[in-house]
């Protein structure tokens, strides 16, 4: 894995717990001033119908915020939650618009909070930057006409200055959100690379022992549920030490890599193939019974012995010994079949090499 492309699904799954916590934090930050503004509405409007309208609006928004705070802890449908959160932001824009229209035309104080809310939205709410930009543009489309055609500024330049601040806040907020996401993607890519390296044999590029054993335990769980067969092949290159002694370790390393490529070509996409160490390899064949596994092993053996390997100007004939084992009924660990396949492998070596042996 020289390069890693992070899909939206990987990003969402990896950061979901962190993002859900961040959403709860941001919702609380918006909830507190939403409630406190009731007192300000009372000071500005008294007990008029406009005051009660503002109270109803703020109670509705606060209730929706509380609903989302609890839903983020319990609801498992992430896409639905993302839609509900996007709807929350659109409701927030509606509240901003009604708030501006409900204030006297000469009152501009609420724009201070709107600028704060915009920057908080872009920096603290873990939405996709594109979605955040769309929300920011929607806000401007709603807010700017109110600013230019409804409000009565104290000076001629006040309106243009306020509009410029709002526009710059949306632009800078979007750029900040992009940088935050880029940093998070880079961190995820680095983690995926490290995880891949920890589970990959550096020489051949196939799975290592750790990855093979993890996959084997997962397959065994599936086999116990579905009662489908599972077989394991143990492969060992014959006389590989002599090859290393004659041609050198560089040629030996290239031979191991080419050996892995040949074997991999003969396997299905969902078979598990790994280098366990040295010249020893293993193959896991889900859904294969013993007869099918032996046929696969013979095909792989032939793929190695049929044509010599050409590496660094050297022509090197190679053969492989293969042991076959099958998972027994009600077997709870993978250790048993690995031991049987390994026993069969040693039997293949004792019986002349370049052959397949079976232990049921």
Protein Blocks (a to p, Z undefined) as FASTA:
>chain_A
ZZccddfklmmmmmmmmmmmmmmmmmmmmmmmmmmmmmmmmmmnopafklmmmmmmmmmm
mmmmmmmmmmmmmmmclklmmmmmmmmmmmmmmmmmmmmmmpcfklcklmmmmmmmmmmm
mmmmccdfklmmmmmmmmmmmmmmmmmmmpccfbfklmmmmmmmmmmmmmmmmmmmmmmm
mmmmmmmmmmmmmmmmmmccfklopacfklmmmmmmmmmmmmmmnopacdddddddehkl
mmmmmnojklmmmmmmmmmmmmmmmpcfkbccddfbhjbccdddehiafklmmmmmmmmm
mmmmmpccdeehiacddddddddddddehiabfklmmmmmmmmmmmmmmnngaiadddZZ
